[in-house]
Structure formats: C-alpha cells, structure tokens
Amino acid sequence: MKIINVIANARQGGMPEHVLTLSRELKQRGHQVQVLSMTAGPMVQALERAGINTVTVPRLSHRMGKNPLLAVKVTRITRGLLQHMDPDIIHTHGPRAHILAGRASRYPGGHSLVATVHGSYRQFMAGNGGEFSRVTRRLKQLQYLGIDRYTAGIADRVIAVSDATRDDLVKGAGVPADKVCVIHNGVARQQVSDEEIAAVRGGLGLGDARKLVAYVGRMAFHKGAGDLVSAAAAVARQAPGARMVMVGEGPLSDELKEGVAAEGLRDRVMFTGHREDAVSIIAASDLFVLPSLSEGLALTLLEAAMTSTAMIATDVGGNPDVVRPGETGLLVPPRDPEALAAAIVDLLRDDSRRAEMGAAARRLWEREFTVGRMVDSIEALYGELTADRRND
C-alpha cells in the first residue's frame, strides 16, 4: 500500500514520536510510506535517516486559522502534493493535520482517510482550560469540539488512542460508535543494560542506595509538572534519601526551577532538559511519575511499563489503561500535590511492592502495548478500507 502520514508538529513530543515509529514499521513491512509535515523539526530528520520521504508544507500553514486566503493557498498546495503522491491511505495526526488534509483530500481518487485522535476536545480542555478566561475557555471548547466533529465527518475511520478518548468522541462529540476504533499506542522494545543504568545514575550523582523518582515530559501546564514540584517538599521530608529527576523542556522550565530553588530543594530535584536517553533514565529510576491534567495515551507510561518500572499517574484520559491501581502502579486525582506526594512516599518505602508492580507492568506492555501489536491493528484497518474501496 501507498501510505501518507500527515502531521502538523514535527518537533519533540509523543505525537511526532508515534508518527516516526509507525512510519518506520510500515516501511519495514514493505509499504510505500511518505510523511507530510506542516513544520520542520527533529522528526523530519529522523524520518529522512530512516529512508522515508518527507515533504514539509510551507510554514505559512500554522497561520491558516487566522487568514482564510492563506488557508485556501495552503490547501491548494497540499492537495497538489497529495494528488502527486497518489496514496491508498491518508492518515492524519492532530487537529491541524485533520483540517488541512481533510480539505486537501477532497479530490477524485481511490484513497481512504484515517484520522488518529491523540487527545479529544474534552482532554484538551481538561489540560489547558485553566490557562484561559471563562469566555476564551468556552470558545476554545467549541472550537475543539467542532474539530473533533469535523474530523469524524470527513474520515472513513477514526482511531482513538485510548478508551477514554473513544468515549469522549462517541458520548461527548456525538461521533457514530461504528466509526471509531481503539488502537492503543505502542512503543518499541529497548534493552537497557546494567552498565547503562549505572552510567545514568552516576551521571546524576546517585549511588545505588538512593531512590530515584523520574518525570519525563514537557514542562507545561497540562502535564502537571508544577504539581510534582509542589509535592517534592513533602517527599523530601518523608523520604529524605530520595531524589527526583525532571526530563524535558517547555514554557514553564524557568518557573519550575525557581519553585524548586525557593523550597530549598536544588539538591533534591534535578532538571536535565531534553535527553535522548530518556528511556534509560526511566529504567534507572525506582518510580516513574506522570501528574498530567489530561492525556490521550502517554508514550512515557508505555516506556515505563516496558522497562519494568512501577508508575504513579493521575486518573485522567488514557492513564488508567496502563496504570492499573494496585497492579502496575497507583492512580491519584489530578491537581492534588498532597495525594501525589503520599503515593510517591508510599511506594518508595516498599521495595517488594514496587518490584511486583514493575514486573506486572512489563507483562502488560508485552500483551497490549508493543509496536508490533499497534501496527498489526493499523495495518489491518488499512487493508479493510482499501478492500472496501475496491469493492465499491
């Protein structure tokens, strides 16, 4: 099959990583895969290194919503690119990609349109609504609800990355249930050796006896990184030997560092910025924490499960699909630093329980969250749609 993945943001993050993984695996299975990106970024470079042809739509595309004439121009350019590529499947990822490719794909041909919703309108508002005024919040809610409905209207099939995302689309946005299927994200197997773990811990200034709590993600409001910093003081008092490492970058990086300094926790909480070896850091940790205000299905949780690391996450979005309370980790309410701190301390004090949870998480990853399982399901969906086209 000839497949085009369309994405708006090719910078760092879960969605670009998903598109990169999916594209590489499909190519390895013999499909002709191309990627259409609305921005340049590290993902484009990684795709090119993997031998996957990537075309970047002019950067003007990010201003389409503010300029109708520009939207017409970019849509026309994109339609020309799609017609030239002549795909069997156009697969979009993210709201702007849904809109652009949805408009541009309206030309005669034998292609099918698949849209993966990595986070619903409700999940977006849960994670970002606190940053807006009441009026802006309502307008944003209507905007993203409209995008979800538009996406479902133009797509032949919609993929939801978690059960919660599917429920939001069907029950909240009114998308027909038979048009939505759940295909969980997957992450590839990575072996992290004892030597790599020792090197990571040594690089962080830790010995074997120190307990390490890891967070990997954007330093942004919707990821709840501020709640983890707020919880750090209580953790430091009750588990003085523990250390935290926060991996990633984002708009709140400086503010979070200032908060740590104000609490006198510079020797307890480390900020590393972006790290290519983030999976090794998770594997070197005793506990992985994801305090998000909203999630579709976080790849970092899957990486923690893959590395047999016990997890604590907020009870939002797709987190419960991976963090099974009492089995693979613990769930806490969002925006509750006290509950988060209590859960962290609870597991740090119980080595055997953490080990059992880590082993259960690994078994769960092997059953449900491998790249092979994810791509098997997506490939089967593509095959079903192309067969339907041939039979029409």
N, C-alpha and C positions, 0 to 999 in steps of 0.2 A: 504493500500500500504506500501511497504518497501522502505524507502527513505534515501539516504545518502547525506548530505550536506558536500561539500569539501571546505576548506578554507586554505589559506596559513598563514595568520596572525591572531592569536588568542589574540592579545594584545588589548589595548583600541582603539576605533575608531568606525566610522559609520558602516563599513562592518562587523566586529565581532558582533556588536550590532544587526544588521539586521539578521545575521545567528542565533543568540541566540533567537531573537523574533520569527522568522519563525519556528525554530525547536520546541520551546515550544508550539506554537499554533498548529502545525501539530500533535504533540503528544497528545494534549488535544482533538483533533478531532478524535483520535483513530488510527492514523497511527503509524507504527513502524519506528521510526526515530533514526538515528545514525549520528554522525559527525566525519569526518576525517580531522584532522588539521595537518598542517606542522610545527606548533610551539606550545609550551605550552603558557599559559597566562591566564588572568582573565576570558576570555570567557569559557575556558575549565572547570574551577572551577564552574562557574555559570551553565553550562550545566549539570555537574555532580550533582549539588544541585537540579536541576530540574528533575533528574532521567533519563537523556538522555545519553546513552552510547557514549563515545567519545574516539577515538583512535588517538594517536599522531604518525605521521610518524617520523622516526629518523631525528634529527635536521640537518643532513647532507643535507637534501633536499633543504635548502636555497642556497647551493653552486652548485646545479645541472648545472646551465648555464655555469659554468667555468670548469667543469670536465665531459666530455662525459661518461667515465666509471662509475663515480658516478651516473650520470643520469640513466644509464641502471640499476644499482643496486637498486636505489630508486624506479624506475618504476616497477621493478620486485616485490619488496616488496609490493608496493601499489596495484599492480594487484592481488597478492595473498590475500590481505586484502579484496579487493572488491569482489573477487570470493567467499570468505568465507562468507561475509555479504549477498551476493546474492540479491541485491536490484532490485526493479522495476524501480526506478528513481535514477540517479546520478546527483546531482545538484551542479555545481561548481560556486565559487565566487572569482573573482580576477584573474589576468593574470597567476600567477604561478600555481594556482589551475586548471585553464583551461588546461594548458600544461601538468601538471602531471597526472591529472585524464583523460584527453583526450588520452594520450598514454596508461595509465594503463587500461582503459576501453575497449580496443580492444581485447576482448575475446568473444567466443560464449556465447550467453545468451539472455534473453528476456528483457534486461534493455533499458531504453531511457536515453539520455544525454541532460540535460538542463544547459545552461550557462547564468548566470546573469552578464551583463557588467555594473559595477557600475560607470565606467568612461571610455570613449573612448580614443583612441590614441591621438586624437586632444585635448581632455580635459586635458590629462596628459601633453602634450607639452605646452599647454597654461599656466598650473600651475607651471611647473618645468623647462621649456626650458630656462628661464633666468639664471638658475644656471650653464648652460653648455656653453662650447665654441661652435663656429659655426659648427665645424666638429662633435663634440660629439652630438650636438643637432640634426644634420641630421641623425647620426647613431641611436640615440635613437628614432627618429621619425620612421625610417624604422623598427626598432625592434618592437615597439608597434603597428605599422600598421600591421606588419606581425602577431603579436599575435592575433589581432582582426580578421584578415582574417582566421588564423588557427582555432580560436575558432568557427567561423561561419561554417567552413568546417567540423568540427568533430561533432558539436552539432546537435541534432534533432531540437531544437528550442533555440533561443537566446532571453533573456529578457533584454530589455533596461529600465533603471530606470527613464528615462525622455525622453521627445520628442526630446530634443537636442542630447541626446546620440543615439537615434534611427536614427536621420538624419545623424549624423557622420558615423554611421555604414553603412547605405544604400548609401548615396551620396559620402562619403569620402573613405570608405573601400571597397565599391562595394559588400556589403552583399545583397543577394536577399531580397527584401522587404517582401516577404511572409514568410521568415524565422524568422523575428524579430517582437516581440510584445512589446508594452509598458505596463509595470506594475509598477506603482509608488510605492515607498517605503511607509510604514505606520508606525505610532507609536501608542502605547497603551495609552488609557485614563489614566491620573493620576490626582487625586484630590489634589490640594494644598490648604490647609486651610488658613484662615486669620491669624491664630496663627503661622503657619509655615512661612508665608510671613513676619510677624512681627519679628520672630526669625532670619530669614535670614538678614533682613535689620539691625536689632540690632547688629548681629554678624559682619556686615560690617561697623558698626559705623555710620549708617544713621538713620535719623529721617524720619517721614512721608513726610516732606516738600521737602527733597532732591530728585531731579530727578536722576534716575539710568539708565545708558546705559550698556548693557551686551553683551559680546562676549564669546561664548563657542566653543572651538575647539583647534586643535593643534597649538602650537606656531611654525609655519613653514612657509616657503616662499610661498607655494602655497595657503595658507589660507589668505594671505594678512594682517596678524596681524600687520606687520610693518606699513602698510598704516593707520591702525586705530591709532597706536601710533603717527604717523605723524599728523593725524587730531586732536589729543587730545588737542594740544596747542590752535588751533583756537576755538575749542569748549569751552575750559576753559575761553578764553577771552570773548566770546559772550554769554555764559551761565555759569557764574561763580558758580552758585549753583549746577551744575550737577557733578556727579561722574561717573567714568567708572570702571567696574569690568571685568577682563580678566581671564577666567576659562580654565585651560588646561595646558599641558606641551608640551615640544618639543625642538628641537635643537636650536631655537632662543630665548629661555626663558631669558637667561642671557643678551643677546644683547638688547632685548626689554626693560628689566628692566633698563639697563644702559641708553637707549634712554630716558626713562621717567625721570630718575634722572637728566640727562643733561638738560632737558627742565624745571626742577624745578616743576615737576608735581607729585611727590610722594604722595602728599595728595589728588590728584585728580584721579589717576589711580591705582587701586589695582590689584595685581596678587594673585590668590588663589591656583594655582597648580590644580591638578586633584581633582574634588569634586564629590562624589556620589550623592549629592543633586543638581546637575546642573539644573534639571528641576525646582526645587524650586527657584533657583536663577533667572532663566528666568522669572518665574511667578512673582517674587518680583520686576522685572525691569519695567521701563516705556517704554523701547525701546530695541529691540534686533537688533544687527548689525552683518552682515556676509560679510566681504570685500574680499572674495575669488578671486583668479585669475582664478580658474576653479572649477567646481563642476559637479558631476553626479546628485544627488538629496540629499541635506544635511538633515540628520535627525534633526539637531538642528533647522532648519527652521520649520519643521513639529511640533517640540515641542513648538516652539514659537507660532505657529498658534493654537495648542491645548490649550495653556494657555491664549489665547486671548491677545497676546502681539503684538503690531504693530512692523513692521520689516523694516529694510533698508538692501539691499543686492546689490551686483554687478550684472550687467546684463550679466551673464555668465552661460553656462550649463543649469542645471535644475532650477536655481533660479527663473526665470520668471514663472515657473509652480506654484509656491507658492506665490511669491511676485508679486501681480497684481498691477501695478502702479496706485496710487490714490485710490485703493480699500482696499488692505490688507497691503500696505506699499509703499515704494519708491525704485526704482532702480537707481543705479549710475554707471558710467563707471568704469571698473577695473583700479587699479593703479592710482587713482585720489584722493589723500587725501583732496584736496580743495573741490571737489564736495561732498565727503563723509561728511566732516565737515559741509558744508552748509545744507545738507539734515538732519543731526542729529539736528542741531540748529533749523531748520525749524519745525520739529516735536516736539521737546522739548517745543517749545513756544506755541503749540496748543493742549491743553489737550483734547478738544472735538474731534478733528480730529484723534488723537491717539486712543481714545476710540472707535470711529466708525471703524477704521481700525482693531483694535483688535477683535471687535465683528464679522466683516466680515471674518477675518482670521479663527476664530473659526468655523464659518459656513462652510467655505471652507474645513477645516480639516474634519468635520463631513461628508461632501459629498464625498471627494476624497482621504483622506489620513489616514484613520483608519487602524489598523492592520487587522480587520475583512475583510475589502474590499480587502486589498492586498492578504491575504491568500485565500480568495474566488477565486480570479483570478488565483493564482498559482496552487491551488488545481484543478481547472477546466482544466488548461493546462496539469497537470499530468494525469488527467483522460482521456483527449483526446489522449495523447500519448500512454498510456497503452492500450486503446481501439484499436488504430491503430495497435499496436503490436499483439494483439490477433487476429485481422482480417487478418494479413499478412499470 
